[in-house]
Amino acid sequence: MESILVVDDDINLCIVLTEELTEIGYNANYVQSADSAFDFLEDNDVDLILLDLKMPNKDGFWVLNQLKEKGLKVKVIVLTAYADVKSAIDSAKLGASDFISKPYDLDELIITIRKVLQKEHEN
């Protein structure tokens, strides 16, 4: 079972999204801050992170930088309400596999998750 970590400061989104992902067969968990994400990653293997860019204190770009610096090979899909071309390009430069704007379409999100995880298995 593939594991997905939702990193977002919006508790309602975290709860709904992890429930949706669990219902379709993923092992889904959530944390509400950048620091909590790394605490979780210390003790758990994760195949994919769904990452919000705008969070208090440390943002999604900080998370992407830290993943890169630490050499962690987890796939990341940026999920943000602040979707613009510059953010998408900056995210990709830092290693994000894809970029989806909020509010997300669940079917589109699932297709993107499957596509990104499939690429992981092909590599």
C-alpha positions as CSV (number, residue, x, y, z in Angstrom):
1,M,0.0,0.0,0.0
2,E,1.5,3.3,-1.1
3,S,1.8,6.0,1.6
4,I,0.8,9.6,1.1
5,L,1.5,12.5,3.5
6,V,-0.7,15.6,3.3
7,V,1.2,18.7,4.6
8,D,-1.2,21.6,4.9
9,D,-2.2,24.0,7.7
10,D,-5.9,23.7,6.9
11,I,-7.2,21.0,9.2
12,N,-10.5,20.6,7.3
13,L,-8.7,19.9,4.1
14,C,-6.3,17.5,5.8
15,I,-9.1,15.5,7.3
16,V,-11.2,15.3,4.1
17,L,-8.3,14.6,1.8
18,T,-6.8,11.8,4.0
19,E,-10.2,10.2,4.3
20,E,-10.7,10.4,0.5
21,L,-7.2,8.9,-0.1
22,T,-7.8,6.1,2.5
23,E,-11.1,5.2,0.9
24,I,-9.4,4.5,-2.4
25,G,-6.6,2.4,-0.9
26,Y,-3.8,4.7,0.1
27,N,-2.2,4.8,3.5
28,A,-2.8,8.5,4.1
29,N,-1.7,10.7,7.0
30,Y,-1.5,14.4,7.5
31,V,0.5,17.0,9.4
32,Q,-0.1,20.7,9.7
33,S,3.4,22.3,9.5
34,A,6.7,22.0,7.7
35,D,8.5,21.0,10.9
36,S,5.9,18.3,11.6
37,A,6.4,16.9,8.1
38,F,10.1,16.2,8.9
39,D,9.2,14.8,12.3
40,F,6.8,12.4,10.5
41,L,9.4,11.5,7.8
42,E,12.0,10.6,10.5
43,D,9.8,7.7,11.6
44,N,7.8,6.8,8.5
45,D,8.4,5.9,4.9
46,V,6.3,8.0,2.5
47,D,5.9,7.5,-1.3
48,L,4.3,10.9,-1.9
49,I,3.8,14.3,-0.2
50,L,0.8,16.5,-1.1
51,L,2.3,19.9,-0.1
52,D,0.7,23.3,0.5
53,L,3.0,26.2,-0.4
54,K,1.5,28.9,1.9
55,M,1.8,27.9,5.6
56,P,2.7,29.9,8.7
57,N,6.4,29.9,9.8
58,K,8.0,27.7,7.2
59,D,6.3,27.4,3.8
60,G,6.2,24.7,1.1
61,F,9.3,26.1,-0.7
62,W,11.2,25.5,2.6
63,V,10.0,21.9,2.7
64,L,11.1,21.4,-0.9
65,N,14.5,22.9,-0.2
66,Q,15.0,20.7,2.8
67,L,14.0,17.5,1.0
68,K,16.5,18.4,-1.7
69,E,19.3,19.3,0.8
70,K,18.7,16.1,2.8
71,G,18.6,14.0,-0.3
72,L,15.2,12.6,0.4
73,K,13.8,11.0,-2.7
74,V,10.1,11.4,-1.9
75,K,7.8,12.5,-4.7
76,V,5.9,15.8,-4.1
77,I,2.8,17.3,-5.6
78,V,2.2,20.9,-4.7
79,L,-1.4,21.6,-3.8
80,T,-2.0,25.3,-3.4
81,A,-4.7,28.0,-3.5
82,Y,-2.0,30.4,-4.7
83,A,-1.4,28.9,-8.1
84,D,0.6,31.0,-10.5
85,V,3.2,30.2,-13.2
86,K,6.2,31.4,-11.1
87,S,5.2,29.2,-8.1
88,A,4.8,26.2,-10.4
89,I,8.2,26.8,-12.0
90,D,9.9,27.4,-8.7
91,S,8.3,24.3,-7.3
92,A,9.5,22.2,-10.2
93,K,13.0,23.6,-9.9
94,L,13.0,22.4,-6.3
95,G,11.9,18.9,-7.3
96,A,8.1,19.0,-7.2
97,S,6.6,16.4,-9.6
98,D,3.4,18.3,-10.3
99,F,1.3,21.3,-9.3
100,I,-2.4,21.4,-8.6
101,S,-4.5,24.4,-7.6
102,K,-7.1,24.5,-4.8
103,P,-9.9,23.9,-4.7
104,Y,-8.9,20.6,-6.2
105,D,-10.9,18.2,-8.4
106,L,-10.7,14.8,-6.7
107,D,-10.7,12.9,-10.0
108,E,-7.9,15.1,-11.4
109,L,-5.9,14.8,-8.1
110,I,-6.2,11.0,-8.1
111,I,-5.1,10.8,-11.8
112,T,-2.1,13.0,-11.0
113,I,-1.2,11.0,-7.9
114,R,-1.3,7.7,-9.9
115,K,0.8,9.3,-12.7
116,V,3.5,10.5,-10.3
117,L,3.6,7.2,-8.4
118,Q,3.7,5.3,-11.6
119,K,6.8,7.3,-12.7
120,E,8.4,6.4,-9.4
121,H,7.9,2.7,-10.0
122,E,9.3,3.0,-13.6
123,N,12.6,4.7,-12.3
